[in-house]
Amino acid sequence: MRADLLELTLGLLPEHHPRPEIQLLYDMLRDYPQRGGKGLRSELLLLSAQAHGAGPASPRWSQALWLGTVLELFQNWVLIHDDIEDDSEERRGRPALHRLHGVALAINAGDALHAYMWAAVAKADVPGAYGEVLNMIHRTAEGQHLDLAWVEHGRWDVTEADYLEMVRLKTAYYTVTVPLRLGALAADAVPSPDFTAAGEALGAAFQIRDDVLNLLEDAGSYGKEIGGDLLEGKRTLITLHWLTGAPPEQRRVFLEQMALPRTGKDPATIARILGWLRGSGSLAYAQEYADAQGQRGLELLRGALADAADPQAAARMLKLAEGYVTREA
């Protein structure tokens, strides 16, 4: 399925142009998709389509593949912009696109990929898909705005409830809820109303687990910069919980560093803060919360799939969802 999605994605994107400057744009459009990725969202969508009766032998399978391509294109243009907004250094083991070509060209490439995403929606031609994708973009933008605004405005009076609302909007909707719903629509089925609650719980588990992995000393095949969330000043369940009981001097040092831009932070002090967080109970607290949310999400998803047209595909969906909490990458 990954190969099929990559073929559709690259086939939709332009490849050759006689003008060198535009050829560079075409190369940039194809860069992030060709770097690969986990493909969790598109895999969940395709398993949802199968579970609802639109498997590879179905005439509707091609529509499901096009919707999977929509999610791949969405993920890639959002990541280009996200890397700029977070001042990230790398993406998938290589320099971020704006590090290679500059911010202006990278923004433009992200905008262009956004347009090709809508071309994939048109190719899918699935009733209801346009509204789902539009809603996904709106919710993701709202969640990203919360995340960025807290950093931009130096806000550390953020509550755990605030953080969970941000995660629901920024991560849960496009990581779980929309793939489940689009898969059902591809099979011409009515999405279960429980997909929303299941997606919110599993999405929270997915994001909190990501936050935990970002601070672990040995994060296995995590593949991202350990401690990067601290350098970017991210508000996470871990840091918010730790701040409630941190010693005054540690809290002062932490807030002093978080007020600085990434390039202004002192590596030795960040290493000390990382040690404080690892030595506290906040990592365990966050993981326990993720575990609870994951189990709740799995229970809701299991109920929603109880009468699935393809029980084997439904079982594979549940197995994939289980990995959202236990993942090491």
Secondary structure, 3 states (H helix, E strand, C coil): CHHHHHHHHHHHCCCCCCCHHHHHHHHHHHHHHHHCCCCHHHHHHHHHHHHCCCCCCCCCHHHHHHHHHHHHHHHHHHHHHHHHHCCCCEECCEECHHHHHCHHHHHHHHHHHHHHHHHHHHHHCCCCHHHHHHHHHHHHHHHHHHHHHHHHCCCCCCCHHHHHHHHHHHHHHHHHHHHHHHHHHHCCCCCCCHHHHHHHHHHHHHHHHHHHHCCCCCCCCCCCCCCHHHHCCCCCHHHHHHHHHCCHHHHHHHHHHHCCCHHHCCHHHHHHHHHHHHHCCHHHHHHHHHHHHHHHHHHHHHHHCCCCCCHHHHHHHHHHHHHHHHCCC
